[in-house]
Amino acid sequence: MGRQRALTTSTLLGEIFHVGLYKPTQGRITRQVTCGVLWAAFAIAAYRAYTMLYNHETWQYIVPVVLIVVGFWASYRLVNYAQFADFLIAVEAEMNKVSWPSRTELVRSSLVVIFVIFALAIVLFGYDLLWKFLFRDVLRIIG
């Protein structure tokens, strides 16, 4: 561990109630997408809680609202938590190094993959017919 600080309850609580952004200009896209996905997950969870508590008039609204508020805030704080934010910044830096194929290369490669899959399906179908013939018809002739 060396120089790394241990994660204590006081630092975690301090980080949860902290309002500022950690390195706001770095890894922006990755952090926004991650936060958006987490928000969508909490919104779905809140909707599910709303439908599950349909007959409980007071809890039907309280639980989903609390779930959304706490979930949205926790997601926002998570993407600004120093260790996780550094990870997301590193992910975006690595994604920027990737050489993405052009549209024609993508179409050409996809067609090759689709052709090979169909060719293998035909070959496996032929093997299936061969084994079916051997086990069913030849064994009937012999036996």
C-alpha positions as CSV (number, residue, x, y, z in Angstrom):
1,M,0.0,0.0,0.0
2,G,2.8,2.4,0.8
3,R,1.7,6.0,0.3
4,Q,-1.9,5.3,-0.6
5,R,-4.4,6.4,2.1
6,A,-6.8,3.9,3.5
7,L,-10.4,4.6,2.7
8,T,-12.0,5.5,6.0
9,T,-15.5,6.3,6.9
10,S,-14.7,10.0,7.5
11,T,-13.2,10.4,4.1
12,L,-16.0,8.6,2.4
13,L,-18.7,10.7,4.2
14,G,-16.7,13.8,3.4
15,E,-16.6,12.8,-0.2
16,I,-20.3,12.1,-0.4
17,F,-21.2,15.6,1.0
18,H,-18.5,17.4,-1.1
19,V,-20.0,19.5,-3.9
20,G,-17.0,20.2,-6.1
21,L,-15.8,18.5,-9.3
22,Y,-12.6,16.5,-9.4
23,K,-10.5,17.4,-12.5
24,P,-13.5,18.8,-14.3
25,T,-11.9,19.1,-17.8
26,Q,-10.4,15.5,-17.9
27,G,-12.4,12.5,-19.0
28,R,-15.6,14.5,-19.4
29,I,-17.3,12.3,-22.0
30,T,-16.6,9.0,-20.2
31,R,-17.7,10.5,-16.9
32,Q,-20.9,12.0,-18.3
33,V,-21.8,8.7,-20.0
34,T,-21.1,6.7,-16.9
35,C,-23.2,9.1,-14.8
36,G,-26.0,9.0,-17.3
37,V,-26.1,5.2,-17.3
38,L,-26.2,5.2,-13.5
39,W,-29.0,7.8,-13.5
40,A,-30.9,5.6,-16.0
41,A,-30.5,2.6,-13.7
42,F,-31.7,4.5,-10.7
43,A,-34.7,5.9,-12.7
44,I,-35.6,2.3,-13.7
45,A,-35.3,1.2,-10.1
46,A,-37.5,4.0,-9.0
47,Y,-40.1,3.1,-11.6
48,R,-40.0,-0.5,-10.5
49,A,-40.4,0.6,-6.8
50,Y,-43.3,2.8,-7.9
51,T,-45.1,-0.2,-9.6
52,M,-44.3,-2.6,-6.8
53,L,-45.8,-0.2,-4.2
54,Y,-48.9,0.6,-6.3
55,N,-51.4,-0.1,-3.5
56,H,-49.5,1.7,-0.7
57,E,-50.5,5.3,-1.2
58,T,-47.9,7.1,0.9
59,W,-45.0,4.8,0.2
60,Q,-45.8,4.7,-3.6
61,Y,-44.4,8.2,-4.0
62,I,-41.9,8.5,-1.1
63,V,-39.7,5.5,-1.9
64,P,-39.2,6.3,-5.6
65,V,-38.5,10.0,-5.0
66,V,-36.0,9.1,-2.2
67,L,-34.4,6.5,-4.5
68,I,-34.0,9.0,-7.4
69,V,-32.6,11.8,-5.2
70,V,-30.2,9.5,-3.3
71,G,-29.3,7.6,-6.5
72,F,-28.7,10.6,-8.6
73,W,-26.6,12.3,-6.0
74,A,-24.6,9.1,-5.3
75,S,-24.0,8.7,-9.1
76,Y,-22.8,12.3,-9.4
77,R,-20.5,11.9,-6.5
78,L,-19.1,8.5,-7.7
79,V,-18.0,9.9,-11.0
80,N,-16.2,12.7,-9.1
81,Y,-14.7,10.4,-6.5
82,A,-10.9,10.7,-7.0
83,Q,-10.0,7.1,-7.5
84,F,-13.0,6.3,-9.8
85,A,-12.6,9.5,-11.7
86,D,-8.9,8.8,-12.3
87,F,-10.0,5.4,-13.7
88,L,-12.5,6.9,-16.0
89,I,-10.0,9.5,-17.1
90,A,-7.5,6.7,-17.9
91,V,-10.3,4.8,-19.8
92,E,-11.0,7.9,-22.0
93,A,-7.3,8.4,-22.6
94,E,-7.0,4.8,-23.8
95,M,-10.1,5.0,-26.0
96,N,-8.6,8.1,-27.7
97,K,-5.6,5.9,-28.7
98,V,-7.7,3.4,-30.5
99,S,-7.6,3.5,-34.3
100,W,-11.2,3.1,-35.3
101,P,-12.0,1.6,-38.7
102,S,-13.6,3.7,-41.5
103,R,-17.1,3.0,-42.6
104,T,-16.0,1.0,-45.6
105,E,-13.6,-1.1,-43.6
106,L,-16.4,-1.7,-41.1
107,V,-18.9,-2.8,-43.7
108,R,-16.3,-5.0,-45.5
109,S,-15.3,-6.7,-42.2
110,S,-18.9,-7.2,-41.2
111,L,-19.7,-8.9,-44.5
112,V,-16.7,-11.2,-44.1
113,V,-17.8,-12.2,-40.6
114,I,-21.4,-12.8,-41.8
115,F,-20.3,-14.8,-44.8
116,V,-18.0,-17.0,-42.6
117,I,-20.8,-17.6,-40.1
118,F,-23.2,-18.7,-42.8
119,A,-20.5,-20.9,-44.4
120,L,-19.8,-22.6,-41.0
121,A,-23.5,-23.1,-40.5
122,I,-23.8,-24.8,-43.9
123,V,-20.8,-27.0,-43.1
124,L,-22.1,-27.9,-39.7
125,F,-25.5,-28.7,-41.2
126,G,-23.8,-31.0,-43.7
127,Y,-21.9,-32.8,-40.9
128,D,-25.2,-33.1,-39.0
129,L,-26.9,-34.8,-42.0
130,L,-23.9,-37.1,-42.4
131,W,-23.9,-38.2,-38.8
132,K,-27.7,-38.6,-38.9
133,F,-27.5,-40.8,-42.0
134,L,-24.7,-42.8,-40.4
135,F,-26.4,-43.4,-37.1
136,R,-29.9,-43.8,-38.3
137,D,-29.9,-45.4,-41.7
138,V,-26.6,-47.4,-41.6
139,L,-27.4,-48.8,-38.1
140,R,-30.9,-49.8,-39.3
141,I,-29.3,-51.6,-42.3
142,I,-26.7,-53.4,-40.1
143,G,-29.1,-54.1,-37.2
